[in-house]
Amino acid sequence: MYKKIQSCLESIRKETDFKPQVGLVLGSGLGNYADEIKVEKTVEYKDIEGFPISTVKGHKGRFVFGYVGEVPVVIMQGRVHYYEGYSMSDVVLPIRLMGLLGAGKIILTNAAGGVNSGFSAGDFMIITDHITTGVPSPLIGPNIEELGTRFPDMSEVYSKRMQGIIKASAEKCGIKMQEGVYVQFTGPNYETPAEIKMAARWGGDAVGMSTACEAMAAVHMGLEVCGISCITNMAAGISEVPLNHKEVQEIADRVSVDFKRLVTEVVMNV
């Protein structure tokens, strides 16, 4: 796997020597954010040898290198999910690659289902912690010593310093922020009401199909991580209507302007 990551790194370095400070993963509602920054270079996933390619409709599938204000960033415009059939090591390969490209700070964003009954569709949530019992760890298998230790500490996956920056940024933008624990399941099906009850009893506030595994891989590498969820729907059993991806996307699109303002402010202050 390390040889595969190095091969991907060499492919990108043939296209650009840009060195980002911050890596940003765009979830639903932020897909076109990368088109609005000062772009220096784009590299299509399909042009990177051995790189996993997102099959989700609406995910463009490319790295965008450029500047948010004066901050050099690398943006994943389209992420890879475990439910697409990739191994978990492939799912987190892009995160590891961003770290090797130079990004010491990683900002993860996603669309999530609300488990906490105090949440509403359209809310934003700072991820304070996560639960990954429902998915395999990306660190299973031989440890990649070049990236990190065999038994990494996960007592502070989501940097308290960066959480503070998100709070301050939200206040400056006049955006209400929730806080909570994110629970990752495999997908692609939405969870059952019984699974949502289980997630709530575990202490979960939101559920989704990404992000937590990426955060684990980043922490393994010693990167500083934060996460923001957009609550695009209330989860099964809490919502009285059946869930569908179209409605999730509609909510994400509706709040995208605020989401972009928030992310810009966070990037410029991390």
Sequence and secondary structure as in RCSB ss.txt:
>XXXX:A:sequence
MYKKIQSCLESIRKETDFKPQVGLVLGSGLGNYADEIKVEKTVEYKDIEGFPISTVKGHKGRFVFGYVGEVPVVI
MQGRVHYYEGYSMSDVVLPIRLMGLLGAGKIILTNAAGGVNSGFSAGDFMIITDHITTGVPSPLIGPNIEELGTR
FPDMSEVYSKRMQGIIKASAEKCGIKMQEGVYVQFTGPNYETPAEIKMAARWGGDAVGMSTACEAMAAVHMGLEV
CGISCITNMAAGISEVPLNHKEVQEIADRVSVDFKRLVTEVVMNV
>XXXX:A:secstr
 HHHHHHHHHHHHTT     SEEEE  TT TTGGGGSEEEEEEEGGGSTT     STT   EEEEEEETTEEEEE
EES   GGGT  HHHHTHHHHHHHHHT  EEEEEEEEEE STT  TT EEEEEEEE TTS  TT SS  TTT  S
S   TTSS HHHHHHHHHHHHHHT  EEEEEEEE   SS   HHHHHHHHHHT SEEESSSHHHHHHHHHTT EE
EEEEEEEEE BTTBSS   HHHHHHHHHHTHHHHHHHHHHHHTT 
